Amino acid sequence: MRSRTLLGLVLCNLIWSANPAVAKGLLSHLPPVEVALLRHGSALAAFVLAGILFRFRPLFALPRYRRELVFVALLGALSFFFAPFLQLLGLAASRATDNALLIAMEPLLTVLFAGIFLGERLGSRLALAFVIALGGFSLLSGLSPGAIDPSALTRIGGNATILLALFGEAACSVFARKLLKTHSPAAILGSGLSVGVILLAGAAALSAEGFSHVGILTGSDWASVLWLGPIGTTATYLYWIFALAEAPVASLAITLFIQPLCGALWGHLFLGERLTFTQAMGGCMILAAVVSVTQGIRLPGNASRKRIKN
């Protein structure tokens, strides 16, 4: 992996690390489905505008075969509908700090998905890492060996929902990698976002509150939407998909480690969130599980550069 590519991936993860704290502000007065629609709707609008300005051709990946149609549908449904909706639903019941630490489990899921769908080799530590990470999840969520605090039940449910959403996030790298064989990164993102926005719009329309809150957004709310959508989705996901053409999924997954560390810091500084000793131990177990898997993955060097030239 070239140093310039690695630097760009680090920047992407720094931006993503602030998303839970920014989204938490919007969730204080907006339902999760509307926040998800505002994020991905603005991201799609920014993508189309960027495509016109920078002359991306084509803007959308039009499936040529039934298998490609399935990949596009799964990419959009899982990564741009299922994942953001469940993540925001869980975040509304939990904390930005918990969200940031749980994101650390995404590399484990990404490596697992890569092994199942792309045939990339899985390390022998993976099973043990999942056990450790799930133990850390339990402690972070309040599932201690003793009696469960009733006041923590809401946060436990929220964290479980966030964990479920990570399966959709992990699917992004896998199905995008499949489509890169015949489509450009920009076109893949365009199609994925389009499918996700259509599904989110349908979910918002069917919800009890509909789109009733959009008219009350303040200037700071729109600034948050700008951060979450055009910056935190369009620019970062586009760069991530371009990077997939250079390096294996497992190598890219290592950089996701930045998100939980910085995300917990933002939650502490901007939202005043604190972790108990037990919760901190749970977070450390999750991070240790990720390290136990990723430290054995060798980043590609000259082989990656040769693959690009060819």
ZAGUVEX-292344 format. One record per atom (N, C-alpha, C, O): x, y, z; residue in three letters. Coordinates in steps of 0.001 Angstrom, whole numbers, plus 500000, padded with zeros to 6 digits. Layout:
BEGIN
XYZALA
...
//
This chain:
BEGIN
500851498813500000MET
500000500000500000MET
500890501241500000MET
501792501351500830MET
500654502159499097ARG
501440503374499041ARG
501153504251500261ARG
500043504243500794ARG
502164505005500698SER
502000505846501888SER
500907506889501683SER
500194507230502627SER
500766507404500450ARG
499727508396500175ARG
498335507792500342ARG
497423508441500854ARG
498183506549499904THR
496895505864500077THR
496603505626501546THR
495478505824502004THR
497623505200502285LEU
497449504958503719LEU
497065506238504450LEU
496211506209505337LEU
497683507361504091LEU
497360508640504709LEU
495899509019504442LEU
495206509514505331LEU
495444508784503213GLY
494055509067502875GLY
493087508208503664GLY
492035508690504084GLY
493425506935503874LEU
492570506047504659LEU
492517506471506123LEU
491470506380506765LEU
493640506931506643VAL
493671507434508014VAL
492748508642508149VAL
491999508749509120VAL
492803509558507168LEU
491940510736507190LEU
490466510335507124LEU
489635510911507826LEU
490140509355506286CYS
488757508867506199CYS
488264508373507553CYS
487142508672507962CYS
489102507622508238ASN
488692507076509529ASN
488602508142510606ASN
487788508021511522ASN
489414509177510520LEU
489287510296511453LEU
487940510996511268LEU
487287511374512240LEU
487541511161510020ILE
486240511777509732ILE
485119510877510239ILE
484189511349510891ILE
485205509577509940TRP
484173508638510395TRP
484087508588511921TRP
483005508387512474TRP
485225508771512606SER
485225508672514066SER
484357509737514720SER
483849509537515823SER
484183510878514038ALA
483353511952514596ALA
481878511779514270ALA
481041512468514852ALA
481539510880513356ASN
480141510722512940ASN
479176510399514085ASN
478094510985514133ASN
479524509477515027PRO
478567509192516104PRO
478249510424516957PRO
477093510653517311PRO
479269511210517284ALA
479042512405518102ALA
478192513427517355ALA
477308514048517944ALA
478458513607516048VAL
477678514549515247VAL
476238514056515103VAL
475293514831515249VAL
476076512764514815ALA
474732512200514642ALA
473935512241515939ALA
472715512402515910ALA
474608512098517073LYS
473917512128518361LYS
473221513466518563LYS
472139513526519146LYS
473844514542518078GLY
473210515847518179GLY
471923515923517384GLY
470936516486517857GLY
471916515360516173LEU
470704515362515351LEU
469629514457515937LEU
468439514758515841LEU
470046513345516546LEU
469083512392517093LEU
468362512935518319LEU
467374512351518764LEU
468842514039518868SER
468166514621520031SER
466799515190519663SER
465946515357520535SER
466579515493518365HIS
465277516038517963HIS
464789515523516607HIS
463808516034516067HIS
465470514511516055LEU
465044513902514797LEU
465013512383514947LEU
465877511823515621LEU
464034511694514331PRO
464012510230514385PRO
465148509645513553PRO
465598510280512599PRO
465625508432513899PRO
466766507828513212PRO
466597507716511696PRO
467552507958510959PRO
465413507356511217VAL
465237507160509786VAL
465410508480509028VAL
465922508481507908VAL
464992509598509621GLU
465159510893508953GLU
466621511318508940GLU
467096511883507955GLU
467338511050510032VAL
468767511373510067VAL
469510510562509009VAL
470372511088508304VAL
469169509273508902ALA
469804508425507890ALA
469491508916506487ALA
470366508926505621ALA
468247509325506257LEU
467868509820504930LEU
468554511141504615LEU
468997511348503486LEU
468649512038505590LEU
469344513310505383LEU
470820513067505065LEU
471393513727504198LEU
471421512122505768ARG
472837511831505533ARG
473062511286504125ARG
473885511812503377ARG
472336510239503769HIS
472601509591502495HIS
471958510323501321HIS
472449510242500195HIS
470865511036501577GLY
470287511852500520GLY
471222512980500119GLY
471423513236498932GLY
471805513668501130SER
472766514731500830SER
474038514159500219SER
474674514805499386SER
474409512950500629ALA
475590512308500056ALA
475374511999498575ALA
476277512190497760ALA
474175511521498228LEU
473869511218496829LEU
473857512493495990LEU
474369512506494870LEU
473265513578496536ALA
473245514857495821ALA
474662515367495590ALA
474977515863494508ALA
475521515246496610ALA
476913515679496473ALA
477651514824495456ALA
478494515324494711ALA
477334513532495425PHE
477985512637494464PHE
477626513011493026PHE
478497513073492158PHE
476344513257492782VAL
475911513631491429VAL
476567514953491012VAL
477016515094489874VAL
476619515920491939LEU
477247517206491639LEU
478729517027491340LEU
479248517609490387LEU
479414516221492153ALA
480835515961491912ALA
481041515230490590ALA
482011515487489876ALA
480122514315490267GLY
480221513593489008GLY
480118514516487807GLY
480804514328486802GLY
479250515518487922ILE
479101516486486833ILE
480344517374486723ILE
480831517638485624ILE
480854517831487874LEU
482005518732487873LEU
483283518031487406LEU
484063518594486639LEU
483490516786487882PHE
484718516064487570PHE
484533515052486435PHE
485451514304486098PHE
483343515044485859ARG
483049514231484682ARG
483287512744484918ARG
483975512074484148ARG
482689512240486023PHE
482714510806486248PHE
481841510138485199PHE
480688510533485023PHE
482351509150484507ARG
481576508415483511ARG
481855506925483655ARG
483001506493483532ARG
480819506141483914PRO
479425506528484185PRO
479244506868485656PRO
480108506577486482PRO
478115507487485973LEU
477824507837487357LEU
477283506651488151LEU
477400506608489375LEU
476698505701487451PHE
476072504569488125PHE
476504503263487462PHE
476709503195486250PHE
476636502232488292ALA
476996500902487802ALA
475731500181487362ALA
474934499749488195ALA
475551500054486069LEU
474386499366485531LEU
474723497880485391LEU
475585497522484589LEU
474067497022486150PRO
474391495587486128PRO
474235494982484732PRO
473248495226484039PRO
475221494199484344ARG
475182493531483041ARG
474645492111483153ARG
474112491564482188ARG
474786491522484322TYR
474339490153484534TYR
473496490093485810TYR
473509491022486618TYR
472779489009485975ARG
471926488848487155ARG
472759488859488421ARG
472327489393489442ARG
473954488274488368ARG
474811488228489549ARG
475230489637489973ARG
475261489943491165ARG
475554490501488994GLU
475917491872489305GLU
474734492632489892GLU
474906493465490782GLU
473555492349489401LEU
472349492978489938LEU
472183492625491411LEU
471803493473492219LEU
472465491388491752VAL
472374490946493150VAL
473401491677494005VAL
473092492112495115VAL
474643491815493482PHE
475691492497494236PHE
475344493965494472PHE
475543494479495572PHE
474827494642493447VAL
474447496050493585VAL
473310496190494599VAL
473325497084495445VAL
472334495302494502ALA
471197495349495426ALA
471641495109496868ALA
471176495784497786ALA
472542494145497062LEU
473025493848498404LEU
473891494977498945LEU
473803495321500124LEU
474730495557498085LEU
475566496680498509LEU
474704497847498986LEU
474941498403500059LEU
473704498216498186GLY
472841499330498555GLY
471982499038499767GLY
471857499871500664GLY
471388497848499795ALA
470472497500500885ALA
471191497334502217ALA
470705497791503251ALA
472358496674502191LEU
473074496397503434LEU
473893497590503916LEU
473835497950505092LEU
474658498206503006SER
475604499246503413SER
474993500634503504SER
475467501462504281SER
473945500909502723PHE
473400502271502682PHE
471940502359503134PHE
471325503422503048PHE
471393501254503608PHE
470053501278504207PHE
470061500555505549PHE
469836501164506595PHE
470319499272505510PHE
470315498445506714PHE
471302498980507754PHE
470919499195508904PHE
472565499198507373ALA
473593499619508320ALA
473328501002508915ALA
473321501133510139ALA
473108502048508096PRO
472908503371508705PRO
471639503479509539PRO
471631504129510584PRO
470567502839509077PHE
469310502920509824PHE
469443502248511187PHE
469048502818512203PHE
470004501026511211LEU
470152500325512485LEU
471177501006513386LEU
471003501053514604LEU
472241501533512791GLN
473257502199513599GLN
472677503422514307GLN
472928503638515492GLN
471908504214513578LEU
471302505403514182LEU
470203505030515169LEU
470020505709516179LEU
469476503962514884LEU
468459503474515810LEU
469107503045517124LEU
468600503338518207LEU
470233502349517009GLY
470955501937518209GLY
471594503106518934GLY
471586503164520163GLY
472153504045518165LEU
472808505204518760LEU
471825506060519543LEU
472189506650520560LEU
470579506132519076ALA
469559506914519778ALA
469304506358521182ALA
468914507100522083ALA
469524505051521366ALA
469292504421522665ALA
470581504211523451ALA
470544503740524588ALA
471716504554522857SER
472998504320523504SER
473803505613523540SER
473233506703523591SER
475116505492523515ARG
475995506658523583ARG
476969506646522411ARG
477263505596521840ARG
477463507828522064ALA
478430507943520974ALA
479717507199521320ALA
480362506631520438ALA
480094507199522598THR
481314506499523021THR
481176505003522815THR
482098504359522314THR
480028504437523197ASP
479787503011522970ASP
479842502692521484ASP
480454501707521072ASP
479191503542520677ASN
479178503348519229ASN
480600503311518684ASN
480944502450517874ASN
481426504258519139ALA
482795504343518642ALA
483604503089518997ALA
484376502590518178ALA
483423502593520204LEU
484178501410520620LEU
483675500152519910LEU
484468499274519568LEU
482370500064519691LEU
481820498902518998LEU
482269498848517545LEU
482369497767516964LEU
482541500016516950ILE
483014500052515568ILE
484333499291515433ILE
484689498840514345ILE
485052499153516547ALA
486311498400516506ALA
486100496967516045ALA
487028496335515543ALA
484881496446516212MET
484612495078515798MET
484415494956514293MET
484394493847513759MET
484273496085513603GLU
484062496033512151GLU
485202495345511403GLU
484932494574510482GLU
486493495597511768PRO
487555494856511065PRO
487409493346511163PRO
487694492631510202PRO
486964492851512325LEU
486772491410512470LEU
485704490909511496LEU
485875489876510849LEU
484610491650511401LEU
483534491259510498LEU
483960491416509039LEU
483595490604508189LEU
484734492465508754THR
485208492679507387THR
486123491552506937THR
485993491042505824THR
487051491163507810VAL
487957490057507483VAL
487181488757507321VAL
487475487961506429VAL
486179488539508192LEU
485351487341508086LEU
484600487312506756LEU
484595486289506071LEU
483964488433506384PHE
483239488518505115PHE
484179488310503936PHE
483827487634502969PHE
485389488895504016ALA
486352488745502933ALA
486741487277502753ALA
486926486812501629ALA
486862486556503861GLY
487200485145503768GLY
486072484320503163GLY
486319483379502409GLY
484834484675503497ILE
483678483908503008ILE
483396484199501538ILE
483190483274500753ILE
483386485495501155PHE
482934485880499824PHE
484068486121498822PHE
483856486007497614PHE
485271486453499310LEU
486372486756498393LEU
487472485713498419LEU
488399485777497612LEU
487390484763499320GLY
488395483718499392GLY
489700484173500000GLY
490701483465499893GLY
489725485363500651GLU
490952485816501300GLU
491167485001502574GLU
490220484653503280GLU
492432484709502844ARG
492773483793503927ARG
492454484389505291ARG
492755485554505553ARG
491845483589506154LEU
491508484014507504LEU
492564483508508478LEU
492995482359508387LEU
492982484360509406GLY
493974483962510394GLY
493401483002511414GLY
492189482965511631GLY
494259482237512032SER
493824481250513028SER
493326481912514308SER
492643481279515112SER
493668483184514496ARG
493247483888515711ARG
491808484397515632ARG
491272484871516634ARG
491179484309514469LEU
489895484972514272LEU
488818484493515244LEU
488110485312515828LEU
488686483175515425ALA
487640482642516303ALA
487839483121517742ALA
486885483536518400ALA
489085483062518230LEU
489377483520519581LEU
489099485018519710LEU
488582485482520726LEU
489451485762518663ALA
489236487209518686ALA
487754487537518811ALA
487389488480519513ALA
486897486775518142PHE
485458487009518235PHE
484953486744519648PHE
484113487488520153PHE
485451485704520284VAL
485039485390521650VAL
485434486530522587VAL
484635486961523419VAL
486671487018522448ILE
487153488115523298ILE
486334489378523039ILE
485929490071523973ILE
486097489669521750ALA
485353490874521393ALA
483922490828521919ALA
483402491841522386ALA
483284489671521849LEU
481920489546522372LEU
481894489691523888LEU
480944490240524447LEU
482943489198524558GLY
483050489413526000GLY
483189490890526319GLY
482583491393527265GLY
484004491589525512GLY
484148493027525695GLY
482845493766525437GLY
482518494725526137GLY
482097493316524425PHE
480793493913524138PHE
479862493781525336PHE
479130494714525666PHE
479892492628525979SER
479019492394527128SER
479342493353528274SER
478443493935528880SER
480632493508528562LEU
481025494403529651LEU
480719495857529309LEU
480250496610530162LEU
480982496255528069LEU
480726497626527654LEU
479235497966527739LEU
478862499093528065LEU
478395496980527443SER
476954497200527406SER
476281497078528767SER
475109497426528910SER
477013496584529776GLY
476420496445531101GLY
475989495038531432GLY
475313494819532437GLY
476372494062530593LEU
476025492660530852LEU
477111492032531717LEU
477859491175531247LEU
477201492447532958SER
478208491937533876SER
477765490588534435SER
476586490243534348SER
478710489809535018PRO
478345488499535572PRO
477273488579536653PRO
476529487616536840PRO
477170489703537373GLY
476156489853538398GLY
474819490251537815GLY
474544489998536642GLY
474000490864538622ALA
472676491289538192ALA
472792492446537193ALA
473654493315537328ALA
471918492438536198ILE
471909493488535182ILE
471146494690535720ILE
470029494564536222ILE
471760495841535609ASP
471109497076536033ASP
469942497378535094ASP
470153497547533893ASP
468694497452535624PRO
467538497726534750PRO
467687499002533945PRO
467187499091532823PRO
468380500005534511SER
468553501268533798SER
469460501127532582SER
469487502000531713SER
470208500015532525ALA
471130499808531415ALA
470505499020530264ALA
471133498839529221ALA
469269498552530453LEU
468642497704529436LEU
468487498439528106LEU
468677497845527044LEU
468144499727528158THR
467986500494526929THR
469304500577526172THR
469347500398524955THR
470390500854526915ARG
471701500944526262ARG
472151499588525728ARG
472785499517524676ARG
471828498514526445ILE
472184497170525975ILE
471509496892524630ILE
472140496401523694ILE
470207497216524552GLY
469497497023523287GLY
470063497895522178GLY
470172497461521032GLY
470425499130522523GLY
471020500018521529GLY
472340499494521017GLY
472598499529519814GLY
473185499007521917ASN
474490498476521506ASN
474336497213520663ASN
475087497005519709ASN
473370496374521009ALA
473123495175520209ALA
472683495553518791ALA
473063494893517824ALA
471882496616518672THR
471448497082517356THR
472621497626516556THR
472717497380515354THR
473519498368517211ILE
474717498887516546ILE
475588497737516056ILE
476115497775514945ILE
475732496716516894LEU
476542495549516500LEU
475950494871515279LEU
476688494450514389LEU
474639494759515222LEU
473977494160514060LEU
474213495008512806LEU
474369494477511706LEU
474236496330512989ALA
474454497226511854ALA
475834497047511240ALA
476019497297510049ALA
476810496616512045LEU
478175496467511543LEU
478285495391510471LEU
479208495423509656LEU
477357494441510462PHE
477364493438509397PHE
477115494108508048PHE
477697493712507038PHE
476254495118508032GLY
476020495860506801GLY
477223496672506392GLY
477532496757505203GLY
477923497281507363GLU
479126498046507058GLU
480207497136506471GLU
480883497501505509GLU
480359495960507056ALA
481373495025506572ALA
481079494568505147ALA
481995494273504381ALA
479799494511504800ALA
479421494074503456ALA
479853495054502375ALA
480005494668501216ALA
480056496329502743CYS
480418497340501748CYS
481700496970501022CYS
481743496972499791CYS
482747496653501781SER
484035496329501169SER
483952495076500314SER
484570495001499252SER
483191494093500774VAL
483128492814500076VAL
482407492930498737VAL
482948492516497711VAL
481199493485498729PHE
480428493542497486PHE
480979494603496537PHE
480882494450495320PHE
481559495681497080ALA
482210496658496216ALA
483411496033495527ALA
483664496305494354ALA
484153495199496244ARG
485317494515495650ARG
484880493588494516ARG
485572493470493505ARG
483749492941494682LYS
483217492082493626LYS
482898492888492372LYS
483190492451491259LYS
482297494065492550LEU
481857494886491413LEU
483012495619490747LEU
482885496046489599LEU
484148495776491446LEU
485285496487490875LEU
485872495774489654LEU
486621496375488885LEU
485538494519489479LYS
486063493780488326LYS
485510494314487017LYS
486161494200485978LYS
484316494896487052THR
483678495348485806THR
483153496785485868THR
482655497298484866THR
483257497445487033HIS
482715498799487162HIS
483701499695487888HIS
484547499219488645HIS
483588501001487652SER
484464501973488301SER
484020502204489741SER
482853501982490065SER
484945502652490629PRO
484571502928492016PRO
483450503954492141PRO
482543503797492959PRO
483518505014491319ALA
482488506059491384ALA
481115505496491036ALA
480126505797491704ALA
481059504681489991ALA
479778504114489572ALA
479209503176490632ALA
477996503128490837ALA
480079502438491302ILE
479634501524492359ILE
479025502305493515ILE
477969501939494032ILE
479699503393493923LEU
479163504216494997LEU
477838504845494595LEU
476906504899495399LEU
477747505321493362GLY
476509505937492895GLY
475335504988492956GLY
474252505367493402GLY
475535503760492515SER
474449502787492546SER
474096502377493972SER
472920502250494311SER
475117502170494807GLY
474865501793496191GLY
474091502863496944GLY
473140502559497663GLY
474501504122496779LEU
473798505221497426LEU
472359505346496927LEU
471441505601497707LEU
472175505165495621SER
470826505302495048SER
469871504273495630SER
468748504607496010SER
470313503022495701VAL
469474501964496275VAL
469160502280497735VAL
468018502147498176VAL
470190502702498487GLY
469987503009499895GLY
469030504159500123GLY
468175504088501006GLY
469160505232499331VAL
468293506403499500VAL
466840506059499160VAL
465923506511499845VAL
466627505268498114ILE
465267504851497759ILE
464622504069498908ILE
463463504300499252ILE
465380503148499494LEU
464844502353500601LEU
464615503215501848LEU
463618503034502547LEU
465525504147502131LEU
465366505025503289LEU
464168505963503116LEU
463420506210504062LEU
463996506483501893ALA
462856507353501618ALA
461548506589501809ALA
460586507130502354ALA
461511505344501367GLY
460328504519501558GLY
460047504266503026GLY
458900504316503469GLY
461125503988503794ALA
460951503747505228ALA
460472505004505943ALA
459624504928506832ALA
461017506176505555ALA
460596507435506179ALA
459144507752505850ALA
458396508230506703ALA
458748507484504607ALA
457371507761504193ALA
456378506870504939ALA
455256507287505228ALA
456793505653505245LEU
455912504717505932LEU
455895504906507445LEU
455022504371508129LEU
456860505670507972SER
456912505878509411SER
455783506793509867SER
455185507506509061SER
455504506766511142ALA
454387507551511679ALA
454623509052511548ALA
453675509819511376ALA
455907509479511629GLU
456203510910511618GLU
456499511449510236GLU
456526512663510032GLU
456724510542509268GLY
456987510973507898GLY
458190511887507807GLY
459239511583508377GLY
458059513020507089PHE
459155513973506921PHE
458856515270507680PHE
459274516347507254PHE
458142515172508786SER
457635516362509471SER
458717517218510117SER
458474518390510404SER
459905516665510355HIS
460923517409511084HIS
461888518185510185HIS
462652519016510676HIS
461863517927508893VAL
462846518537508009VAL
462740520060508024VAL
463758520746507921VAL
461537520597508149GLY
461345522041508102GLY
461845522789509320GLY
461915524018509292GLY
462202522076510408ILE
462637522754511633ILE
464148522695511815ILE
464648523058512880ILE
464883522252510813LEU
466330522146510942LEU
466968523520511057LEU
466602524443510328LEU
467924523659511970THR
468653524902512173THR
469926524912511335THR
470240523935510655THR
470653526024511389GLY
471917526118510657GLY
472926525089511131GLY
473637524498510318GLY
473000524866512448SER
473927523862512969SER
473514522453512556SER
474364521585512354SER
472202522229512430ASP
471725520919511960ASP
472194520664510535ASP
472665519571510220ASP
472068521672509671TRP
472507521504508290TRP
474022521335508205TRP
474518520636507322TRP
474762521973509122ALA
476213521773509170ALA
476525520315509529ALA
477456519717508990ALA
475737519761510442SER
475914518346510811SER
475596517434509633SER
476299516450509403SER
474536517757508882VAL
474188516977507694VAL
475301517052506666VAL
475620516050506027VAL
475902518236506496LEU
477027518397505569LEU
478197517509505970LEU
478847516898505122LEU
478459517446507279TRP
479552516604507759TRP
479246515115507533TRP
480102514364507064TRP
478028514704507868LEU
477672513291507776LEU
477507512820506332LEU
477852511684506007LEU
476975513696505457GLY
476668513298504088GLY
477791513520503095GLY
478551512591502822GLY
477924514739502535PRO
478941514992501517PRO
480366514683501967PRO
481162514142501199PRO
480691515038503239ILE
482055514812503717ILE
482218513400504266ILE
483108512661503845ILE
481351513031505212GLY
481506511761505911GLY
481008510539505174GLY
481201509417505642GLY
480369510730504025THR
479905509578503230THR
480435509644501797THR
481146508740501360THR
480096510705501064THR
480477510770499648THR
481993510725499472THR
482516509835498802THR
482700511687500076ALA
484147511789499890ALA
484874510576500456ALA
485770510029499812ALA
484490510154501664THR
485226509073502320THR
484948507706501694THR
485873506922501480THR
483686507419501403TYR
483371506126500785TYR
483954506023499381TYR
484403504954498968TYR
483946507139498646LEU
484514507125497298LEU
486001506820497363LEU
486514506031496569LEU
486689507443498304TYR
488127507179498452TYR
488363505731498883TYR
489291505077498406TYR
487518505238499788TRP
487677503860500280TRP
487526502854499145TRP
488290501893499055TRP
486540503075498282ILE
486324502135497181ILE
487473502207496183ILE
487871501183495628ILE
488014503407495945PHE
489188503524495089PHE
490365502754495695PHE
491114502099494970PHE
490531502828497019ALA
491625502138497687ALA
491476500628497599ALA
492472499907497648ALA
490240500136497470LEU
490021498693497341LEU
490691498128496096LEU
491039496948496052LEU
490872498983495073ALA
491515498524493851ALA
493011498333494045ALA
493669497716493207ALA
493560498857495149GLU
495004498784495369GLU
495406497733496391GLU
496461497114496250GLU
494593497519497411ALA
495005496661498516ALA
493906495688498893ALA
492730495968498661ALA
494272494527499483PRO
493272493571499949PRO
492380494165501030PRO
492779495091501735PRO
491175493631501154VAL
490227494119502149VAL
490819494052503547VAL
490626494973504339VAL
491539492976503868ALA
492100492813505208ALA
493062493931505560ALA
493116494360506712ALA
493823494410504584SER
494772495492504838SER
494062496802505114SER
494466497559505997SER
493003497072504360LEU
492230498290504590LEU
491546498251505948LEU
491387499282506602LEU
491142497055506369ALA
490414496926507634ALA
491258497359508824ALA
490711497780509843ALA
492582497264508716ILE
493455497654509819ILE
493269499126510168ILE
493304499490511344ILE
493072499975509163THR
492957501412509408THR
491678501764510155THR
491584502854510720THR
490685500867510175LEU
489447501119510909LEU
489691501213512413LEU
488833501678513163LEU
490865500768512842PHE
491219500785514262PHE
491260502208514810PHE
491134502410516018PHE
491435503191513937ILE
491501504597514353ILE
490158505066514909ILE
490120505869515842ILE
489068504576514348GLN
487738505084514703GLN
487383504930516183GLN
486945505907516789GLN
487549503758516793PRO
487133503652518201PRO
487952504531519135PRO
487412505088520091PRO
489241504663518872LEU
490090505468519748LEU
489703506940519690LEU
489492507574520723LEU
489612507476518486CYS
489273508893518333CYS
487801509143518636CYS
487456510169519221CYS
486917508202518239GLY
485493508377518484GLY
485164508459519973GLY
484322509260520378GLY
485830507628520795ALA
485626507691522242ALA
486094509033522792ALA
485493509577523718ALA
487169509562522218LEU
487678510867522646LEU
486678511982522341LEU
486451512860523174LEU
486071511947521124TRP
485082512975520776TRP
483862512900521693TRP
483327513931522101TRP
483422511686522017GLY
482286511530522918GLY
482581512095524297GLY
481706512669524945GLY
483816511929524736HIS
484221512445526049HIS
484308513972526039HIS
483849514627526975HIS
484898514537524978LEU
485136515977524925LEU
483869516780524629LEU
483635517819525246LEU
483046516297523679PHE
481931517101523193PHE
480577516734523808PHE
479662517557523835PHE
480450515493524302LEU
479167515078524867LEU
479247514791526366LEU
478234514520527010LEU
480452514851526909GLY
480610514621528342GLY
480343513200528764GLY
479985512966529918GLY
480503512236527868GLU
480235510836528194GLU
481418510237528954GLU
482574510524528646GLU
481119509411529939ARG
482151508780530762ARG
481944507272530774ARG
480817506786530677ARG
483046506539530893LEU
483001505088530995LEU
483332504661532422LEU
484249505202533040LEU
482585503692532942THR
482953503095534221THR
484165502198534004THR
484567501947532868THR
484743501719535098PHE
485913500846534981PHE
485568499583534194PHE
486342499146533343PHE
484390498991534485THR
483966497766533792THR
483763498019532304THR
484174497212531471THR
483126499144531970GLN
482904499484530563GLN
484218499740529845GLN
484386499352528689GLN
485150500393530530ALA
486464500637529937ALA
487187499319529679ALA
487859499167528659ALA
487051498365530600MET
487655497055530399MET
487045496354529190MET
487747495698528421MET
485727496501529030GLY
485075495923527863GLY
485606496523526580GLY
485866495800525618GLY
485775497855526550GLY
486346498503525371GLY
487753498021525079GLY
488115497807523922GLY
488553497848526135CYS
489923497350525955CYS
489931495925525404CYS
490790495580524592CYS
488986495101525834MET
488904493728525320MET
488584493728523825MET
489142492937523065MET
487680494625523408ILE
487349494718521983ILE
488568495133521179ILE
488861494539520141ILE
489281496151521652LEU
490467496628520943LEU
491548495551520914LEU
492231495385519903LEU
491708494811522027ALA
492701493739522075ALA
492361492638521079ALA
493253492065520452ALA
491076492343520935ALA
490655491316519980ALA
491007491715518555ALA
491450490887517759ALA
490806492998518239VAL
491134493479516898VAL
492628493397516655VAL
493062492966515586VAL
493427493809517644VAL
494884493766517504VAL
495357492336517302VAL
496269492090516512VAL
494744491385518013SER
495179489992517920SER
495012489420516525SER
495723488491516141SER
494067489977515757VAL
493841489514514388VAL
494678490301513397VAL
495347489720512542VAL
494642491624513508THR
495257492466512485THR
496771492495512546THR
497407492796511537THR
497384492193513701GLN
498831492270513770GLN
499495491199512919GLN
500670491320512574GLN
498749490151512577GLY
499311489100511743GLY
499112489305510261GLY
499563488489509457GLY
498435490399509878ILE
498168490664508473ILE
499295491504507887ILE
499595492574508416ILE
499910491060506836ARG
501009491786506219ARG
500475492736505171ARG
499760492340504251ARG
500838494012505329LEU
500417494994504346LEU
501161494774503043LEU
502375494573503080LEU
500506494799501901PRO
501156494578500632PRO
502067495740500262PRO
501723496901500485PRO
503195495437499715GLY
504134496472499323GLY
504270496558497824GLY
503381497074497146GLY
505376496060497293ASN
505624496162495855ASN
504579495432495040ASN
504281495827493913ASN
504016494362495600ALA
503018493601494844ALA
501823494464494513ALA
501259494351493425ALA
501423495337495445SER
500280496206495191SER
500581497173494074SER
499741497402493203SER
501793497754494087ARG
502144498731493068ARG
502210498095491693ARG
501837498713490695ARG
502689496852491641LYS
502743496154490357LYS
501337495890489838LYS
501083495988488637LYS
500426495555490746ARG
499085495265490329ARG
498422496514489740ARG
497633496412488800ARG
498740497683490288ILE
498175498928489783ILE
498689499212488387ILE
497920499587487502ILE
499982499036488184LYS
500556499331486880LYS
500007498417485795LYS
499850498821484643LYS
499721497198486175ASN
499199496256485190ASN
497736496500484913ASN
497135495794484104ASN
//
